[in-house]
Amino acid sequence: MIRLLAFVVGLGFLAASGCSFVNGFGTWISTETEKSIEYKYLKHAHAEEWSFSGPFGRYDNQQLQRGFRVFRDTCSGCHSLKYVAFRNLEEIDYTEAEVRAIADQWPIQVPSINPQDGAPNTRKALPSDNFPNPFPNAVAARAANNNALPPDLSLIVKAREGGADYIHALLVGYGDAPADVEVGQGLHYNPYFHGLAIAMPRPLNSDGQVTYTDGTEATVDQMARDVTAFLMWTAEPKMDTRKNVGIAVLIFLIFATILAYFAYRNVWADKKPKKKKKDEAAA
Amino acid sequence: MSFPWAQQYEPKNGFTKWMDSRLPIFRLVHGAVGPGYPVPRNLNYFWNFGVLAGFALMVQIVTGIILAMHYRADGAIAFASVEHIMRNVNEGWFLRYAHANGASFFFIAMYIHIGRNIYYGSYKAPREMVFLLGMVIYLLAMATAFMGYVLPWGQMSFWGAKVITGLIGAIPFVGESIQTWLLGGFAPDTAALNRFFSLHYLLPFVIAGVVILHIWALHIPGSGNPTGVDVKSPQDTVPFHPYYTAKDGFGLGVYLIAFAIMVFFLPNALGHADNYIEANPLSTPAHIVPEWYYYPFYAILRSFTSDFFFIEAKLMGVIAMFSAILVVFLLPWLDNSPVRSANYRPKFRMFFYIWLVDLVVLFYCGGMPAEEPYVMISQIATAYYFSFFLIIIPVLAKIERTTPLPNSITESVLGHDEPVAPVATTKSTSGDPSPQPAV
């Protein structure tokens, strides 16, 4: 009875999915799909070599410090970095005094209150503060940016498909729009961005835009690379520890598993079919 | 609850004797996973995954309880509290990555466990209850994982919750009211987040309870085996400890290596980039997908695009999605072939492998946007999915010509050219020529 019922229900599902399929197929066959302009020009970032790529890749703190300079001079005017604190910069080899100076000289102040009368106020940043938001709220941010909201950059590398490769490609990918692409008012052509037009103007325009002090040549590509590495760090600050622990754990586990395997073979030695005996019998 | 030749528990020292007459917990462990549980000697590595799923559940409970100490279920700060765990909580990154990947590994273990069950016909009498309880665990795990994915309050959390709770809205007449009532609002927000968190904390313990029933039910008939032939004599079995504890130890090692590779080196590979963007009800992601372990069912949900008689397409999709899981529950009654193992059912084996490929196709389509040709492909795959359970399996049970079974488990292990163990061995242990498991 149940099998008969199942058979009928099964035919029902077959009919329902078949019905959907026939309809879908009909529409698919009869409508000509036109490849969109976006499909024609959208580029995908290719995989780059990063110091942090692969299981043995680690952050290059020199590069992260250069990247921080690029962030400070170029990005921080519009983008917040709300999950990162000034004190975290010590993790990329800034000294305590340097961090204190960076926080003290940060162009954007931290919201506060006047200790006398409680009136809203601002004060200089401290190492314990997170990076202050350049705009008091989203409305102000949109008003200052042609109605586009600059995203927070703390997690941007993990929040985009393609990660660091994509961010780097986007930063250096600006160019002139092809004739058949219409770029809206206040937008900028970038073939790596979905929709091909991005509100952010080209952030890195010329070599030497940011002053590097470690002798590295500040080409546009180098700056894009460095700031991307810095943003990778802000998104995944514990990566070095994670990979170090991971390698230790794996060495231990592989060793333990080999031992476990021999223990298993040993325990089972008398239960497995004995091949030797068969040979003896044959002889 | 074991075979008559199962080793009896004997307390050795004063303390265990004292305990045994008051709380016989050592006796329980001895009989459940110790030397007192005889297990067929021919289990292959697919039989490791029950223990591995149990281990994965424990990892989820331990990491989850610690994460809950730092997490705050409030729409305004949930996302930030997860970032707080990742950045400021000691080893918080490990807890979160282990928990997020641990969910995936729990599902991998369960899927292999269920696949093994279907291939070897373990669901058949007398193990129907073991199977049904296992499927209940799977359903509960699906619900728990769904609610857990909402908690980080990223874009996919929010929109996934909206889409999935929206399925309830497909129920005619009362659906939308029920949806609002369940969410505590018109869209997921703090009210929904709080109840999801509460249930996400509760359900793993319900799962643990059902796991105990699952193991209890298993110990009545004892474990199945790759031949599907019943245990006939003591030489067909080995004591669980040390034989299968040793084998599970090795299996656990391999599992942990795979787990460590994901947690420490590819922690976000199974996640979605959009979930690192804080939930924003005003911005819909380009394409909303659930976690990977729901992909096949998501594909089934979306493959019903036309109304079927009086049933709306959306409702039909929801019915089909839930039926896709419910039909599995019916397996013991859909398949009345007397042969359990697919090793001796060549046709069933072929259709089973097609079904596995079908699942991979559904998995792939479920992760793709709802566009052609993915929808058409998943429609064909959905048709096969239901045909496999509701048409092919019942019909095969009637018409299939099976290949000869080995006479015993021991024969299947030692091969035909070995002399079959003397009958005397069987008789010496019990008077009954075909010993039945005693409870």
Interface residues (C-beta under 8 A of the other chain):
Chain A: I2 R3 A6 F7 V9 G10 L11 F13 L14 A15 A16 S17 G18 C19 S20 F21 N23 G24 F25 T27 W28 P55 Y83 V84 N88 P151 S154 L155 K158 A159 R160 E161 G163 H194 A235 P237 K238 T241 R242 K243 V245 G246 I247 V249 L250 L253 I254 A256 T257 A260 Y261 A263 Y264 N266 V267 W268 K271 P273 K278 A281
Chain B: R41 A80 E83 M86 R87 W93 F94 Y97 V238 P242 Y243 A246 K247 G249 F250 L252 G253 V254 L256 I257 A260 I261 V263 F264 F265 P267 N268 A273 D274 Y276 I277 A286 S303 F304 T305 S306 F308 I311 A313 M316 A320 S323 V327 L330 W333 L334 N336 E372 P373 V375 M376 Q379 I380 T382 A383 F386 S387 F389 L390 I391 P394 V395 A397 V413 L414 G415 D417 E418
